[in-house]
Amino acid sequence: GSRVSNGDCALAGAGEEPGSAPPASPESSSKEKGFSTGQQREGKPGIPRRSSIIKDGTKQKRERKKTVSFSSMPTEKKISSASDCINAMVEGSELKKIRSNSRVYHRYFLLDADMQSLRWEPSKKDSDKAKIDIKSIKEVRTGKNTDIFRSNGIYDQISEDCAFSIIYGENYESLDLVANSADIANIWVTGLRYLISYGKHTLDMIESTQDNMRTSWLSQMFSESDVDNLGHIPLCSAVQFIKDLNPGLKTNKIELKFKELHRSKEKSGTEVTKEEFIEVFHELCTRPEIYFLLVQFSSNKEFLDTKDLMMFLEAEQGMAHVTEEISLEIIQKYEPAKEGQEKGCLSIDGFTNYLTSPDCHIFDPEHKKVCQDMKQPLSHYFINSSHNTYLIEDQFRGPSDITGYIRALKMGCRSVELDVWDGPDNEPVIYTGHTMTSQIVFRSVIDIINKYAFFASEYPLILCLENHCSIKQQKVMVQHMKKILGDKLHTQSPNIEESYLPSPESLKGKILIKAKKLSSNCSGLEGDVTDEDEGAEMSQRVGKEGVEQQNSMTGKRFQLCKELSELVSICKSVQFKEFQVSFQLQKYWEVCSFNEVLASKYANENPGDFVNYNKRFLARVFPSPMRIDSSNMNPQDFWKCGCQIVAMNFQTPGLMMDLNIGWFRQNGNCGYVLRPAIMREEVSFFSANTKDTVPGVSPQLLHIKIISGQNFPKPKGSGAKGDVVDPYVYVEIHGIPADCAEQRTKTMHQNGDNPIFDESFEFQINLPELAMVRFVVLDDDYIGDEFIGQYTIPFECLQTGYRHVPLQSLTGEILAHASLFVHVAITNRRGGGKPHKRGLSVRKGKKSREYASMRTLWIKTIDEVFKNALQPIRDATDLRENMQNAVVSFKELCGLSPVANLMQCILAVSMRLVGPDNTPLVVLNLNDQYPTMELQGIVPEVLKKIVTAYDMV
C-alpha cells in the first residue's frame, strides 16, 4: 500500500465538517497560493521517469498518493532562533485541526501580539472562546501521540513530523494540529515551549541569552582579524573568514550576501563591520534543521548543557553508559566559544560541528577494523573478487595494464585473475585470449602482486590462474612465482582427514593458486587436463544471440606440467556437474567456476541446494562473456546463494560496483565478510528466493528520515545550465528479493546548497545480514547526466540517530563537503529517539501472534528433545508480548511513542504529578524491587489511568 511520507503533509481524502474551510483544489491551489502538486512515478507530472534499478525481476508499483505540498516556510526569512519562531507565530499559519471521526478543519492560527493567548479563525465560537490561554497549556507534544490522533480514521495519512498537540486545561484536553510542513510544526512547537517556560518574559529572556556565545566568539575572531582596530575588515578577508569556518559554502554566495546587505543599507565601499560580519555569518551558517533539533533537547534554551547533551546521546545516538564527563569532553572538543567550553554549554555552532564530525558519521566505526570471527573455514566468507583484473577498460578491445592489479589490491580485493598465454622471447604474457586487448608481461604482474598483495589486508590472496601456455612457458611461470613470491605461496597439501577448508586467520600472509591440477595417480612430469577458457567462450558468443550454455568447451584438453600443478594446494579447479554429484564426490579443496548465466539458473531453480553446496565448497561466479563492455552483474544475486567469489569488473563504475565496495567495508575492508549463520550452519535451511520472512531470523524495521542535503555539486556530465541543481534522493534497499525496495523524496527546486527534504521512509528488512542501504542523490533538471552522488552501506554498519552521510562520486571519490543529513531508527537497536515507532508489531493480539515452530529433522532423539521446548517457548512469547503491550499503553498515556524509554516517560509525566500548591499527587515508592506509583488523595482521571497502566507493566 502507498503511504504519504513526512515531507508531504496534506491529508488525502480527509472529511470536512460544515463550517470548516474547504481545502483548495490542487488546480486552484497552484494558481492562487503557489502550491505545487506532485504524484509519484511513471510519467506523472512533477516526478521524472526512472526505471527501477533494483534487479528483482518484478517491477514493483511505486505509486504515491496525490498530495498538496505547501511552501516550506511561513516567511522568506530563515528560522534560526526562538525569536524568529515567536515572530512567525504572531504572523500566523494555516494549520489543520484534527477532531475525532476523521474530521479535519482548516484554520488560521496566530499568537496574540501580547503573547498571552493562541487564537484561530474562522470559528463558530465567539472570538474570546476560539482561543487558548498560554498559561493554561500543560504540554506541547510532538507527533501523533494523543487518543484523538490514534483513533482517527486518517491516522496513516498524517505525517508524524507535521503533527503536534497542545495539551491544556485542568482536564488535560488536547488540541491536535497538523502543519503543512515539518518546518512549520517545528516553529509552533519551539515557540509554544518557550512561551510555556517563560510566559510574558519570553522575549526578554531570548534577547538576554540569544546568540551570546556566538556573538562573543565571532566578535573575538573579528577583533583578531582587525589588527589595526579600525572597526572594519576588507570584504575579501570577511569572505575568506566565513569560508574557513564553513568550507562547503561557495565564495560567490558569501560575497553576494555581503553585497546584498550593503545594498539594503545603501552603503558604498567594500569594508565589512563587525555587525555585518556577524549578521552574514548568522544568515549563512545557521542550519534551521539543526537549530530545531537543539531546542528539542535544550529545555527551551539556546544551547545544550551537559545533561541535555547526555539525553541526546543516549536517546538518539544510542550511546551506552553516557556520563556528564563524556558530555563535557564533547562540548570542549566541538564548542568554538571559550565561554561555552568553560561553562559546559554547546551552542548551535558547537552542535553543528559535532553533528558534522566523524563522531556522527552514519558508518559504525567498529566496522572500520576487522570485527568478525576470522577462524571459520574459507567457504564461510564472501571474498572480494576481481574479474579480468588486468583490464582497465572493456574486455574485448581494451588495454591491459598492471595498474588494474594495483587498484584492485589497494581496494581490498582478495581474488585476482591472470589469463596467461605464451609470449615472445619465452616470456608468458597476460591478456584476454581471442580478443584485441593488449598484453602485459606475466613477470611484471607477479612483481606487482608481490608488492601489493597485503597492502590493504593481511588475509589470503587467491590468484585465479587461467593457463593457456605451452609446457615450456609454464615452467617459466613456475620459476617467476617461486622466485618472486617465495614462501608466501601456500603449497601445503590439503589434510584429507578434514572436511572444511582452513580459515583466513590460519592463512594470513599466504597466496593461494587456483588452477587445474594433475590427478594424484599421474606419475610423469606432465599430464593432460580439461581446459577452462572464458575467453574462447566470449569469442564464440560475440554477435550471437540465444541461450548461453556452460561448458561449451568440454572435451578440449591441454598439457599441464607437474611443477605448476604442485603450486596448487587447496584451490584445485574442477568442472561442476550437478549438486547431488558434488555432495557425494567433491573434495572440500576443489573449486568450481560458474558462468553468470548458469549460476543464475541454479540460484532460481535450486536455491536451497546452492546454499548448502556453498557451506563446504568455494564457488566462483564470473560475468557472462556476452558482457563485452565489461558491465557488471549484480553480486547480490549470487551472495544470497552463498557464492563466495563473485568476480567483478573493478574498472567499470556504477551501481553494481557501489554494492561490491559498500559490502566489503563492513569488516575493516579486509576482503572477507562472514556469511550469515543461516548460510553456514550444517542443519539450517535457507532459500535465497524467499519473498517473506526468513525462518529463525527476526525481521527488523528500518526508519530513515532524509532531513536535508549539503553542498551538492552539479552533475559532472550535465549540460551548461549554470550551477542550478534540483535535487531529489532515492533510498534503496538491496538484499534478498523480499527486501529489495526503493523510495524517493520530492524534488527541491533550485537548491543544491542546503535543501530541506524532511521525508521519512520505512522498510522491513527480513535478512538484515545480507541487506545494504544505498542513498542516491540525483538532479531532476538535468541535461545529459542526473547523477550527483551516492553512498552504499551494509545494514549492519548503520548507526542510529542523527547522522551525516558523505556522498561519493560515480568512481568512488568522496565529494568534498557534500553530504546528506538523516535520522535512522532500527528495531531492537539502541538510539533512534522518540519520534519513531520501532517495534515490528507493537500490539499483537493473541490470535495474530507468531509462535516459533520446529522443523522436523527425522532424527528421532533430536526431534523428541526439541518437541518439549515448544510450550515453554510459546509461554515466553506470550509473556514478552503482554509486557510489551503494557509498556506501549503506558507510553501512550505519557504522550510518547513506543520507542521512548521508561526514564523519558517518568520525566514526561513528572510535571503532572504535582498539584497547584506543589503538593504531590503521586509518590514513587522506591522500597520495593520495582518502583511503584502510589496515589495521594483525589487526582484527575488521566493520572489514575497512567498509574493503572504503570502497575500493569
N, C-alpha and C positions, 0 to 999 in steps of 0.2 A: 504493500500500500504506500501511497505517497504521503509525505508529511511536510509541513511547512517548516523550513529551517529558521533559525533565530534571527536572521537578518531580515526576513520577510514577515513583517509583524501585522499584516492585515488579517482579518478574520474572514475566511471563505464561508459564505452562506449563513452568516450569523443572523438570527432572527431579530426583528425590530418591533418594539412595542409602540403603540400610539403615543405621540408626544415626544418620541425620540427623533433626533435629527437624522434624516435619511442619509445613508452613505452615498457619496457621489459615485456615479458610474465611472468605470475606468476611462471611457472615452472622454466624458466631460471633465473628469479629474485632470487628465493630462493636459487639457486645454486651459482649464481655469487656474489650476494651482501648480502646474509644473510637475505633476506626479508622473512617474514612468511606470508602464506596465511591462511585466516580463513573464514569459511562460517557458518552462524548461524544455529543452531538447529539440529533436529533429525538425529543422525548418521552421520553428516557431519564431515570431518576432522577438527581438531582444537577446536571443541566445544564438551563438553561431553553430552551424552544423559541425558535428565532430563524431566520427565513428568510434566505437568502443576500442580501447587499446588493451582491454583485458582479453586474453586468449581463453575463452570459456566455451566456445562453440555456440552457446545460446546467446542471443542478443537480448539482454535484459531490457525491459521497458524502463525508461528513465523519465517518466512524466513528473512534473511538479504542478501542484495546484496553482491556478492563476491567482496572483496576489497584486496588491497595490503597494508600491514602495514610496514612502514619503521622503522628502529631503531629510538628511540625517541630522541637521542642526536647526534649532529654532531661530538662530541668527547666524550671520556670516562669521561672527567672532568665534575664535577657538576657545572652548571652555577649558580653563586650566586652573581654576581656583574656586573656593566656596562662594566668593562674592559674585563671580560670573554666574554661578548656579542661581543664587538669590535673584539677581537681575533678570535672568531668563524666566524665572517663575513669576516675577512681577509682570513681565510682558505677557506671560501665559502660553499655554499649549493646548492643542486638541488631544484629548485622551478618551479612551473608550471605558465606559463604566460597565462592569460586568455584574449582572444580577443572576439570581437562581433561574432555573428553567431556560437556560441558554439565551436569556435576554441581554441585549447589548445596547447601550445608549451612547451616542457620540456627543460629548460635552466639551465645552471650552473651560479649562481650569486655570485659575490665576491666584496669585498670592496678593492679599491686600497690601497697599503701599506701606501701611503701618506695621506689617508683618505679624499681625495678631490673629488673622484667620485666612482660611483657604476657601475660595468660592468657586462655584461653577454655574454655567448658563448654557442654553436656556433651561428653565426648570418650571414645573408646575407649582413648586413651593414658593412661598414668599421669599424675597431676596435675603431676609435675615435668617431663613431656615435652610436655604441652599448653601450652607457653609459649615465648616468645622473650625472650632477654636483651636489654635495651635496648642494651647496649654492642656487641651483635653486629649491630645494624641499620646497614646501609651507607647506605640512602637511603629516603625516603618519596616515592613517585611518584604524582602525581595523574592521574586519567583512566584510560582503558583502554589502557595503554601497556606491556603485557608480552605475552610469547608466549601465556601461558595465556588472557588476555583475548581476544587477537586470534584465536586458533584455536578459541574457544569457540562452540558452535552457537547460543548465545543472545546473541551479541555485540550485535546490533541492539536487543535488548530492555533492555539495561543502559544506564542513564543515564550519560553522560560525567561529569556533575558529582557523581554519587553514588559513583563508583568511585575506589578508590585501592589502591596496592600497597606492601607493606613488603618491601624487598629486604634480605636478611640472610645472614650466614654467609660463609665463605671461598669458597663456590661460587656466591654471588650467587643464592640461591634466592628465590622470590617467594611471599609470602602475599597473595593477591588478594581484596579485600574490596569489598562494596557496602553502603553505608549506606541507611537508609530515607528520608533526605532529604539535600540538599546541605549543609544546616547541620551535620548530624551528621558528615558526611565532613570538613567544614572543621575541626570541633572536634578530630577524631583526627589529621588531617594537621598542624594547627598545634601541638598538644600534643606529638606524637611528634618533630617537628622541633626543638622546644625541648629535649626530653629528649636527643636525639642530640647537640645542640650543647653542652649544659651538664651532662648527667648528673645526679648526685645533688645538684648545686649549683643545679639549675634554679629551685627556689622562692626560694632566697636571691637569685639573680640577678634574678628577676622583681620581688621585693619591693624590691630596691635601685633598679631603674630605672623600675618601673611608675608611670606617670602622674606622674612627677616634673615634667615640663614643664607638664602640665595643672594639677597641684596648685599649682605656684608661680604660674602665670598667674592662676588663679581666686582664689588667696589674695591676690594683689596687688590684683585688682579688688575683692574683698570689702573689703579694708582701705581702699581709696579711698572706698568707699561708707559704711563705718563710721567717719565723721569724728570722732566723739567717743570712739573706741577702747573701745566698750562690749563688744565681742566678739560682738555680735549686731545684726541689722538687722530692720526690720519686715517681716512677711510680704509686704505689697503691694510693697515695694521689691525683695525677693528674686524675686518672680514677674515683675515688670517687667524685672529684670536678665536672667533666663533668656529671657524673650520677646524682648528686644533682641538677644540672642546667637543665638536661633533663632526668627525671626519667624513661622515656619509653625506653631509649637506653639500650641494653644488655651490661653487663660488659665485656664479652669476645670480643664483637665487638670493644669497645673502646680500650682495651688492644692491640688487633690485629692492629689497626690503628697506635698506637704509635710504635709498634714493626716494622711495615712496614716502617714507617718514619725513624726509626733508621737504618734499614737495607739499605734503599736507600742512607743514609749518611755514611754507613759503620761504624756506631758508636756502640761501645760496652757499656755495663752497662745499668742500668735501671733508671737513673736520667733523668728528663724532664726539659728542659729550658723553659723560658717564651715564646720564639718564637715558639717552638714546641707545647706548650700547646695551643697557640692562633691558630696555623695552624690546629691542630686536631679539636679544637672546631669549627672553621670555616667550616671545611670539614663535620663534623658530625651533626652540629646543625643548618645549614642553609637549610631551605626548599625552593627549587627553585620556587615552585608554589606560595609561599608567597612573595618571592623577586619580581617576575614578577608583582604580584598584587600591591605591594608597589610602584614600579616605574610607574605603570599605573596611579596612583593618585598623584605622588610626584612632578609633574612638573620637571621631569628629575633631581632629587636629590636622594641621597642615604638614605633619611629619609623623613618622613611626618611632615610638620609643622601644626599649628593648623587649618589653612584654608584648607589644603589638607585633613586633617582628617575630617573636617566638611563636605566637599564634599562627602567623602567616606560614612560617617554615614548617610547622607541624601539620596544620590542617591542609595547606595547599601543596607545599613542595614535598610532603611525605617524609620529612627528615625525622629520624628517630632520636630519642634522648637529647632533645634541644634544651639548652640551658641559657640563662641570661648572659653568661660569659661568651657563648657561641654567637649570640645576637650582637654583643658588643664588638667582637672580632670582625664581624661582617660590616658593622657600621664604620669601624675605624679603617677598614680596608677600602670601602667604596664611597664614604661620605666626603665630598670635596671641601666642605666648610669646616674650618677649625672648631668653631662653636659647636657644631653638631658632633664632631669627634669627641670633644671634651664632655658634652652633656649626654652622650649616648642617644642622639637623635638622627634619624635618617630622613633627609629632605627628599623632595621629588627628584632632584638630580642624583643623589646617592642611590635612591631606589632604582632609578633608570640605569645607573652604572651597574648595579647588582644584577638586574634582570637581563642586561645585555652581555654580562660576563660569562666566561666558561662555566661558572658555577651553576648557571641556569640554562645550559645547553640542553637540548632535548635528548641527546645521546648519553646513556648512563656510563660514567667514567669507569665503572667496574669492568665494563666490556672492552675497555681500551687496552687491557692486558689479557694474557691468556688466563681464562677463568673457568674453563671446562676440564673435566676429567680426561687426561691425555693418555690414560693407561688401558683404554679399551682397544679391541682389535681394529686394525686399519679399516676393515669393512664397515665399521660403525660410524664412520665420519663422511661428511661431504668434503670433497677435496677441490680446491680452487684450481681449475684446469684450463689450459690454452690449446687451441687448435691451430695448426699451421703457424706456429709461433714465429717462424722466420719471415712471415709476410707482413708488410706494413700498409698494403692496400688490398685489392681484391685477389682472389685465389686463382684466377685464370690468366691474367696478364700482368699482375702487379709485381713490383720489385721485391726481392728478398734482401733482408738486411739484419745484421746482428743486433741492431737497436731493438728489434722485436723481442729478442730474448731479454735484453736489459730491462725494457719497460715491464714485461710480464713478471720477471723475478722481483723487481722493485715493488710491484703491486701485490706481492704475496702469493703469486702463482706457485703451485706445488706439483704441477704436471705439465711438462712442455713436450712439444712434438718435434722430432727430427726425421725428415723424409730424405734418406741418404741414397745417392746414386754414384756410379763410377764417374770420376772426373779426370781431367788431363793431368799428366805428369804423376800418375799413380796416387793422386790426392783425391779422396772422396769429396763430393760436394752435396750441398743441401738445396733442394728446390721442390716444387710440386711437379711430379713427373707428368708427361703427356700434355703439358701446358706451356705457355710462353713466359712463365715467371723467370726472373733472373736467378743466378746461382751464387751461393756463398760457400767458402771452403769449410769442410767439416771440422778441421783442427781449430780454426779461429772461433767456431761456435763452442767447442768444448772448453777452450780457454776462457771465454766469456762466462760460460756456465760455472766453471770452477771459481771465477772471481765473484759472481753474484748469487751463487746457489743459496747461500744462507744470509744474504743481506737483510731480508725482511723477516725471515723465520728460521728457527733452528731445527724445525721438523723436517722429515724426509722429503726429498725431491724425487719425483718419478720422471725418467726420460723415456718417452714413448718412441721407440726406435722403429721406423718403418724402413726396413733394409732391402735395397734393390741392387746391392753391389755384388761384383764378382768375388770369388773366394780370395783372390789376390788383394783386392782393396778392403775386404772385410778384415783381413789381418792388419792392414794399416789402421783401420778404425780401432781395433783392439789395442794396438800399440799406443795410439794417441790417448785413448781413455785411461789405460793403465798408467801411462807416464804422467798425464796432466791431473787426473782425478785421484790417483793413488789409493790410499786406504779409505777414502770417502766412499768408494764403491762397495756396496753390500753384496757380497758374493757367497755368503754362507748358505749352505743347502737348507731347505725347509725341514723342520722336525716333523717326521711322519706320524709321531705319537700325538701331536697337537691337532685340534680341529679348527682353530682360527688363526688368522694372520697375527704377527706381532703388533705391538702398539706403536703409535707415533713417538711416545716417550722413549721406548727402547731403541728406536731407530734415529734418534736425534743426530744431526750432522751426517746422515748417510744418503747416498744417491742410489736409487733403485733403477735397474734397467728393465723396462717392459718390452719384451720382444719374443720372437719364436725361439724354441729350444729343442735340441735333438732329444729323441727318446732315450731313456736310460739304457736300453739294450743296444744302442748304436756304438760299436767298438772302434770305428775308423776315425780319421781326423776330420771328416766331413760327412754330411748326410743330406737327404732332401726333406724339405718341409713344405706345407702349403703356403702359398703367397697370401699376403694381406695388403692389397694395393688400393687405397682410397682414390688415388689419382687416376688410375685406369678406369675406375667406376665413373669418375667425373667425365673423362674424355668421351666415354661411350654415351653419356647422357646429355651432353651439351647439345641443345637443339632438338632433343627428342622429347616427346610427351608420353604420358601414360604412367602406369603404376610402377614404382621402383621395387625391385626385388633385392633382398640381401643375398650375399654370397654368389653374385653373378660370376665371380672369378673362381668358384670352387673347381678344383681339379688342377689348376695351374700350380706347379711346384717349382721350387728353386733350391739351389745348393747352399747349405749353411755350414760354416766352419766351426769346429768344436770349440776353439778358443773364444769365439764370440758367444756361442751357446752357453759356455761356462760362466759368462758375466751375468747371465740371467738367473736370479735365485727365486724370489717369491712373487714375481710378476710375469709368469710364463703366459704368452699369448696363445689362446686356443679358440677354435670356432664354436659358436653356440649352436646347439641342435634343437633341444626343447627342454622345458623346465623339468619334467619328470626324469629325463636322462641325466640332467645336471645334478638333481637332488641325490641320485644314486651313484653317479660315477665321477663327477667333477671334484678335483682336489682343491683344497682351500687356497693354494698358491697359484691357481690358474685363473687368468683374467680373460673375459670375453669383451669384444668391442661390438657395439650395435650401431648400425646406421640409424639416424634420427627417425626415418620412416618406420623401420621395423620396431624400434623402441616405442614409438607412439602406438603401434598396433598392439604390442604386449601391454602397454600401460592402460589401454582401453579395454582389451579383451581378457587379460589375465592380471588385473592389478594386485590381487592378493598374492598370487604366485611370485610376481615380480618383487614385491616387498620381501617375501620370505627368502627368495633367492639371494637378495642383496644383504641379508643378515650375515651370510658367511662368505660370499664371493664379491670381488670388485667387479663392477660393470662400468665400462667406458662408453659414453654415447658421443658420437661425432656428427657434425652437421651434414644434412643431405648434400650430396655432390651437386644437386641442382642449384645450390646457393652459390652461383659463380661470382656474385657480387660480394661474397663474404658476409652476407647478412647473418644475424644470429637467431637461433631457436630460443624458445622460452625455457630457461633452465628449470623453472618451477614444474613444468610438465613432467620432468624426469626425477627431480628431487623428491616429489611427492610419492614416487615409487621406490625411493631409497637409492637410486643410482648415484654412485659416489663421484665418478669422474665425468662431468658434463663439460665437454670441450667447447670453449667459447672463442670466437674471433675477437681477440682483445683490440685489434686495430679498428673495429667498427663500433663507434659510439651509438648510444640510443637507449631505449627502454630496457632491452634485454641485458646490456652490459651494466646499466644502472642497478638492475636487480642483482646481478652477479657481484658487483663491487659492494653494494649495500649489504648483501647477505654475509659476506666473509669478513665484514667489520666486527662481527659480534664476538669473536674470540681472539682479541688482540691482533687481528688481521694476520694470523699465523698461517692461514691457508687451510686450516682444518676446523670443521664445525661438527660437533657431536650431534648425531641424529636423535630425534625424539625417542623416548624409551619404548613407545608403542611400535617403533620400527626396528628395535634391537632385541627385545625380549623373545626368548625361544617360543613361549606358548601364546604370545599375543597375536591377535589377528587385526589387520588394518587394510581396508580397501581404499586406495587413493582417490577413487572417484565418488566417494560418499557425498551426497547432496544435503546431508543433515549433520547432526551432532555425531561426534566420534565416541563410541562406547569406551568408558573408562577415562575420558578426558573432559574436564569441566570447561564448558564454553565460557568465554569472557565477553563482557560488553565493553566496547571502546567508545568513549565520547571524545570527540575532537571539536574544539571550537576554534575556528580561524578568526582571530581578533583583528589583526592588522598586518600590513606589509611595510617594509622599509627599503628605500633607495633601490627600487627596481630599475635595472638598466633597460635600454631599448633592445629588442631582439637583434642579434648580431647580423642576420641576413636580411633584415627588413628594408623596404624601400625608403626613399627620402621622404620623411613626414615630420621632420623636426624631432624634438625629444618627447613628444606626447606618447604616453602609454595608457592603454585602457585595460588594466589587469583583471584577471579572474583566476581562481585557484581550484584545481582538482585535488581531491583526496582519494587515493586509490588504495585498495587492499588487494594484495597478491598472495595467493596461498592455494590450499586445496580448492576444488571447484565450489564447494559450499561457502567459502569465504570470499571469493572474488567479487568485488563490488567497487563502485566509484560514485562520488558525489561532487557537485561543483557549486561554487559560490556565484552570486550575481556579479556582474561586471561593474567595476568602479571607473567611471569615465574620467579620462584626462587627469589621473592621479597615480603617478608611479613613486612619489616620494614617501607618502605615509597614508596609503588607502586604508580606511576602516571597513572591514567586512562584517565582523560581528555575526558570524553564522556558525551554527553547531550541527554536527552530524553524529549519527550513532550507527555502529556496526557490531554485529555479533560475530565473534571470532571463535570458530569451532575447534581449530587446531592451532593454538597460539604459537607453538614451537616452530611451525612452518610458515607463519604469516609475516608479511612485510607491509609497511605503510610507505607510500610514495606521495610526496607533496609536489605538485607541478604547477608552476605559475606561467600563464600564457597571456598573450596580448590579443584582445578582441578586435582591435583596429589595426590589423597587420597588413602589410603588403609584402608578400614573399615568405615571411617567416613569422611564426607566432610564439616560438619558444623563448621564454625569459630565463627560467631556471628550475631546478628540481633538487629534491633531497630524498634519498631512499634509506629506510632504517628498519631493521628487524623488529618485530613487535616486542620481543623480549628485551630490547635495548631502550625502549621508550621510558622516559622519566615522567612521572605525573606532575600536575601543577601547571604553573605559568612558565612557558619555555620559549626560547628563540630557536628557530630552525635556520641554519645557514644554507643559503642557496648555492648550487653548483651549476656550472655551465654544461653544455652538451658533452664536452670532452672531460668533464670531471673536475675542472679547476674551481676553487672557491671564488664566488663573485664578491669582490670587496664591498663590505658594509651592507650587502643585500641579504635580507632575512624575512622570515615570517614570524609573527608573534602569535602563539597558540596556547590553548589550555587543553590539558589531557587528563582524563579520569578513566580508570580501569577497574573493573570488578575485582574485589579481593586484593587490591594493591593499595598501600598507604598513599595518602595525599589525594589530590584531585578536588578537594574542597566541597563546600556546601551546595553550590548551585546545581549540582548534577546528581542524578539518581543512578547509582552504580549497580544496585542489586539486579541480578538477571531476571528474577521474577519476585518482586518484593513481597507480594502476598499471594500465596498459593493455597487454595482450599484443599482439603484432604483429597477430594476427588481428582483434582488435576495434578497432584504431586507425582513426581517421577521417582520411583524407588529403584535402587540398584538391583540388577538381575544377574544371574550367574549363567555362564555359558558351560554347557556340559562338555567335558573333555573325553568322556567314555573311559576314564581311568577310575575304576570304582572307589579305591581308597581316597583319592583326592576329591572326587565328587561328593562322597559321604561327609567328609570333613567340612567342606565349604557349604553344604546344604544347611548345616546347623547355624551358619553365620547369618542366614537371610533375615530371620526375625529380629535379632539384635540390631542389624543394620537398618531395618525398617523403623524400629523404635527410635534409633538415634536420629534418623531423618525427621521423624515427627517432632522430636524434642527440639531439634535445631530450627525447623520451620516455625513451630509455635513460638519459640523465643524470638526469632527474627520478626514475626508478625507483631508481637507485643512491643518490641523495641520501636518498630516503624510507627505504631499507633502513638506511642509516647512522643516520638519526634514530631509527628504531625501536629499534635496538640501544642507542642512547644513552638510551632510555626517554622520548623526546619524541615529540610528534605531528608530522604532516607540515608544520605551519605554522612550526615553530621554525627559527631561522636557524643557520648553522654556528657562529657565536660562542657561542650558547646550548648547542650540542652539545658543544663543547670544554669549556665551563665545567661541564657536567653530568657529563662523564666524568673531569674533571681529578682528582677525589679518588680515582678508581680507578687512576690511572696511577702511584701511589706505593706501594711495598711497605711492610710493617710497620715496617721500620727506616729509613723515609724515603728509601730508595734508589729512583731512578726505574725503573719497569718499561718505560715507553715514553718515547722522546725525540722532540720535534718538531724536524725539521731545516728551518731557515728559509733555507738557502742556495739551494735550487732555486727555479724560477719559482713553483711552488706548494708550500706547506709539506708535507713528508711525515712519516709516523709510522714510527719505527724501534724494533723490539722490543729489549729488553735482557735477554738470558738467558731463563730459563723463566718463563712467565707463565700465568695462568689461561686456560682455553679461551675464556671470554667476551671477554677482551681481544683474543685472536687474531682473533675474529670481527669485533670493532669495527675493528681495524687493516685487515683484509682489505676490509671494506665501505668504509672511508675511501679505500683505494687505488683501488677501483672508481670512486669519484667523480672 
